[in-house]
Structure formats: structure tokens, C-alpha cells
């Protein structure tokens, strides 16, 4: 049984919950309306942008008791190389600048009893030994770069944190494992099948020192370099992806049932990362509607 099914607040944009866009979180109610109404989604992973306490209060005013803030997504750590002038680098640089500094986030989250925190592996790798973690607070660590070796590094870091008494767990982001190139170059179906095989071998060959908590991110947005192709015209690829994700959720890959599933929604347009326009909200609403029923049928929702 899943402990939590959530969506990220990323679709609301960086200005959500501020004076620039006080009602920005209302777009999330439009995009995820059927899942919220059916009770299939019961929480959110909030992006840990500066002004976080005020943003959290604004979110609560928008949704009341219908949705809980389950986790806050902190900084990602290292960036693409300095020579990379791509949109990805610009987005990561901007996001990390706008996010609450890591120790400040860890200190501030103490006052929120049931709210976890999440960081990408590089943010905690090396600096993790210097950070002071709240007692008993769940700290999720997400794989950051391409490949299974990165996932192994993430598990090792989580094990090291747990040995220090930190209540740490692993979040698998499938898009990060596959990499932005293979998400876009037409090789995705073969790469996805290969990934499922690699994850099964990963479980056999790389056994954690102790049982650890697991979660997954399901990215379904419009940014092709960081989203799964869940709106293919035939639905064949979508169904295969969702069926495989359901297998992962059941614990067949990790050896433990997944504790949380988080739906993410990266936007293709940089401007929408700040304040999404009506056309974008409409596009995302339609896009989520396409995958919603298939997610239910696959057992990911409901």
C-alpha cells in the first residue's frame, strides 16, 4: 500500500504564493482536478523557494484540508559544466539561486512535524557531513545525473546518512537515469526496456547494507529533456511505461514497496517556470487528463 501519492508544485511556477502571483497555486487545482476530486492524490511536494513559510501558508489557504504538504524539494547541488550554455543549465542555476539554502531549510523545517525534505545527491555529497539534520526528519535523496552508477552513489550516500542517524531514503527519478539525450533522440523505447533490466540487475548485484525507504518521481510535463513520453499518440508507449512503473511500486525492483510517488511537471517554456500562462495551464490540464485513467488502470493511482 502506498504511503503517499503526491504532485509537485513545480507546475504553479516560481512566483506562486508571492505578491506577484498570490493565487498561483490555484492552477494546480485545475491541472490535477480529477485526481484530487477522486482522492487519488493526497499531498504535494513543494518546491523550496525563498519565502517558503509564506508560500506554505498561501498553499494551505488555497487547498485547506484537501491536500497536505508532504515534502519540500531543496537544492540540486552541482550543475552542468561551466561551458554548457543550455536551457538546462540556466534553469538549474536559477532554481538553486531562488531556493532556500540547505542548512536554512533543514533548520526551518523542524517546525513542520510531518513534512519531509528532498535534495539531489550532489547537494549532500561531501557537504552532508557538515550539515545538521533535524532529529527523525525524513530526508529524501534523489539521483541527479545519468546512469545506474549515479543511482548506486545515491544509495551509498543514503546508507552513510542512515549510519549517522539521519532518517534518509532514496528517490528514483527515471528521467535522470535515462538522461536527456535518450529521452529525445528516438531511442527511448529501447532505453526504457534496458533501464528496467538494469534496475532488476541492480537489485540482485547491489544490496543495501540495511532496508531503506524508496520513492519515485514520475515526470510527465512538456519539457522533452526531462519528461517521460506519456502522451504518445497510440498510447502503447505510455501503457508500457505505466505498467512498468506499477511493477516498481510493488517493490519488485527495489525489494521494498515504494513509500511515495510524486508526479512532476516540467514546462518546455522558460517563462512558464515563473508564471504559467492560461494556454500552458490548459495544455497541462489536457495532458494530465490523457494519462490519468491509464495511471488508475495500471494501479499507480486509486
N, C-alpha and C positions, 0 to 999 in steps of 0.2 A: 504494500500500500504506500502510495506516495505521501510524503510528509507535506509537501508544498508544491503547488503549480503556480508560477508567477509570470508576470511580464515585466520587462524593463521599462523605465520611464524615458528611455532614450528617444522614443518617437515624439515626445512632447517638446523636444528642443531645449537648448541650454538656457533660454530665457523663461522657461516655465516656472511659475511660483514666485517671480520677481515683479517689481513695479512695472517693468517693461511688458510683462505678459502675465498678469496676475491670475487669469483664468486658463493658463496654458495647459493645465492638467486635464481640462475638460475634453481635449481631443482624444485622450486615452480612453475615455468612456465611449466615444464614438467608434474608435477602431476596434476595441475589444468587447463591444456591447453584447454580442450573443453569448460569449463565454462567461462574462460577468453575470448576465441575467440567469444563465443556467447553473451558476455556481461552480463552473468547471475551473475557474481561476480564482484563487483566494488571497493573493498577495502580490506585492511588487518588489522588484529590485530597483532601488532609487539610485540614480547617478549622483555621486558625492560631490556636487558642485559647491563652490563657496556660497555662504549664506544658507547652509544646509538646514539649520533649525527652522528658519523661516519657511523654507521650501517644504519641509516636512509638515509644518502646521497648515500651509496652504493646501497640500495634498489631502490632509485629513478633512479640511473644510469642504473639499471637492467631493470626497467619496464617503465620508462618515465612517460607519462601521462595516461598509460593504467590502472594503479591501484593507488589508494590513500592510504596513511597510515591513517586509521580512528581512531585507538586506540592503546595505549601502555599498555601491561599487566605487572603490577608491582608485588610486593611480595605477598606471600600467607599467611604470618603470622604463626600461631602455627603449629607445626609438630606432627607426631605421637609420642607416649610416648618414653622416653629415652631407654626403654628396647626393643623397636621394631627395629630389625636389617634388616628389609625387604628392598627390592629394592625401594619401595615407599619412605621410609624414606631417603634413600641415595639420591634419585633423588630430593626430596624436599629440603634437606639440601644443596645440590649442587646448585640447581636453585636459592634459596634465597641468597646464597653467591655470585653468579655471577650477580644477578640483582642489578640495581641501588637502593640505599637506598631511602625509600619512600619520605621523605621531599625533598631530592635532585631531585627526579623525578618530584615532584609537582612544584618545582621551575623552573626546566629546561623546562617543557612542556608549560610554559607560552608563549614561543616564537613561538609555533605552534598553530595557531588560531583554526583550525578545528579538532585537534587531541585530543581525549578523553583519559582518563586513567582508568585502571581497577585494583582493588585489591580484594583479597579474604577477607571475612568478618573479620576473626581474626586479620588481619593486621591493620584494622582500629578500631576494637572494643577495647575501653579503650584508645588507643593512639590517636584515632581520634580527641579527644577534644584538643590535644596539637598540632596537625598539622595545618599548614596554607595552605588553599586551594586557588588556583587561582580563581579569580572572573569569574563567568559564565562558568567555565570549567566543562564539563560533567565528573562526577566521577561514574563509574560503580562499583557495589559491588556484588561479586559472592558468592553463598553459598559454604561452604567448606567441611563440614562433612555430614555423612549420616542422612537422615530423614527429615520429614516435619518440626519438631521443629526448625531445623537449618535454614530452609528457612524462617520461621517466624522471627527468630532472625535477619536474613539478612534484611527483610522488615522493621523491627523496627529500625535497625541501619540506613537504608536509610532515613526513616522518620525523625529521630533525626538529621541527617546531613542536610536534607532539611529545617528543622526548624532553623538551624544555617545559612541558606542562601547558602548552598552548592547545586549545581545542580546535585544531585545524582539520580541514578537509579539502578534497580536490574537486575542481570544476573542469569538466572536459568541454572545450569549445571545438566542435568538429571542423568549422571553417579554418581555425588556426592550425589544426593538424594537417589538413589538406593543403593549405597555402593559397594565396590569392591568385597565382598563375593558373593552377589546375582547376580553380573554380570558374575560370573564364575561357579556357582555351579549347573547349570541346571534349576534353578528356575526362570530364567529371564522372560519368557513369563507371568507367573502368577504375578511376582513382577511388571512388566511393567503395566499390567492392573490395579493392585492395586494402582500404582502411579497415573495413570490418574484419577481414582476415588478420590484419596486423594487430588489431585490438584483441582478437581471440588468442593469438600467439603471445601477446603482451601479458595476458593473464597467466598463461602457462609458464612463461620464461622469467617473468619479473614479479615475484611475490613480495608484497609489502611486509615489513617486519611485524606489523600488527594490523588488525582490521581498521580501516579508515573510512570516514564518510565520503560519499561521492555525490556529485550533482552534474547536470549538463546544461549547456546553453544551446538553444535552437534558434539560429539566426535566420529570419525569413524576410528581411527588408528588400529594398530596391537597389542597394549598393552591390554590384556583381562581384566585387573583390572580397566581400565579407558577408555573403548571404548564401544559403542553400537554395538551389533552383527548385523551389516548391510550387511554382506556378507554371510548369511546363504545360504545353497545350493539350497533350494527350492524357496527362495525369499519371502515366506509367512510372516516370522517374520519381515523381512526388510520392506515390504509394510505396515504392521500394524504399525510399529514404525513411518514410514514417514507420513502415513495418520494422525496419532495422533499428530505428530509434526505440521502438517499443521493446525490442529484444534487449537492448542496452538497459532500459529502465528496469526490466525484470531481474537484472543482475547477472545475466548470462555472460557478460563481458567482464565486469569488474569483480564478480564474486560476491557482491553485495547489492541489494536493491538500491536504486537511486533515491536519495532523500529529497531532491528538489529538481524541477525542470523550469528553466527560465526562457521565455520567448523574447528574443531581441529583435530590434527593427532598425537596422542602419539605413540611412537615406542616401540616395545617389547624389542629391543636390546639396552642396555645401551650405547654401543659405538656409535650407530646411533644418539643418542641425542646430540653428539658433532659434528660429520661429518658423515652423512648417506652415505653408500656405494652405488655403482651402482645397486647392486641386490635389496637393500631396496627401492631405488627410483623406480625401475621397478615394484616391488611388490605394492608399494603405488599407482603408476600410474594406474596399472590394477585394484586395489581395488577401487579407486575413480571412474574409468570408469564403474564399476559394479553398483554403486549406483546413478550415475549421471542422467541417463534417468528416473529412478524411482523418484528422487528428483524433476525433472521437472514435471512429471505426477502428483505428489502429490501437486504441487503448491508451493514447497519450493524454487525452482529456476525457473526463467523465468516468 
